Amino acid sequence: MTATETDITEDFIRDLLREQHPDLADHPLKLGALGWDNQVWRLGDDLAVRLPWATRSADALLRKEHTWLPLLAPRLPLRIPVPQRLGEPSERFPRPWLVTTWVPGEPADRAPATRAAEAAVTLAAFLTALHRPAPDEAPTGRHRGGPLADTAEHFARDLASATELGLIRDPDAVRAVWEDAAAAPEWAGPRLWLHGDLHPANILTTKGTFSGVIDFGDLFAGDPAFDLAAAWILLPDGAADRFHESYRPSPDAATLRRARGWAVLRALTGIHIGDAGVHGRPGGKPTWGPPAQAALRRLTAAVHR
């Protein structure tokens, strides 16, 4: 069941474009991806149409991207989808939609980074550029980015479920990493801009390294530890240290502890989504399981030493 009753097709999108942006209506169209919140259709060589389809919250997320991404994009060293046109709700489609730039590359859940050192430096440069103090009116996270201890019930539920399904070999080691992270001092610095959803399907690779970052619907301002979890989620084995050496300013010990905790939560989510995909359950994506399992193995390695 989707939140959008409309059958979204190539002809339907052309009609939307003719109605509001007719100069784009005759460009070639091809379905690019079905995301959690939006469908993405490639429009010509350089553009994409993003339409909300699976959640009601997608409308606000698209408007947020339209407001903030054009301001952030010029300082970022990787390509991101920059909104070019806003489609307003109409009788034909009662929801907002976007025309953005197209970002080439393959999602890292299907084509993971293999050039470890280069990927680590590239990711660190991107987050160094993004993690700047945000204005007071910057958005807050939706159920993410607050004190890690507030996620205790969520963590316990996901760990217990994954353990019961036989997806976690050492739940005690996983719990130890999260409990250490939850006990770390909270972020006392300014609210920094964060991507807010750096999992393998939202970062693109080309020739073994990162080339683009997509889906900024969860963009918010807060503790950089939330994004720094990506070092364990996205990078090959042995690359996290290179990432931390390259990121500026160098993260302190408490921030890295919190980042490990957020990475554990993201890995558990990925493991569940991957398992659902393997067994054909709704919302499942089988390609999410392997990178999530690899991340959890990296995170718990120190516990086993």
Disulfide bonds with the S-S distance in Angstrom:
none
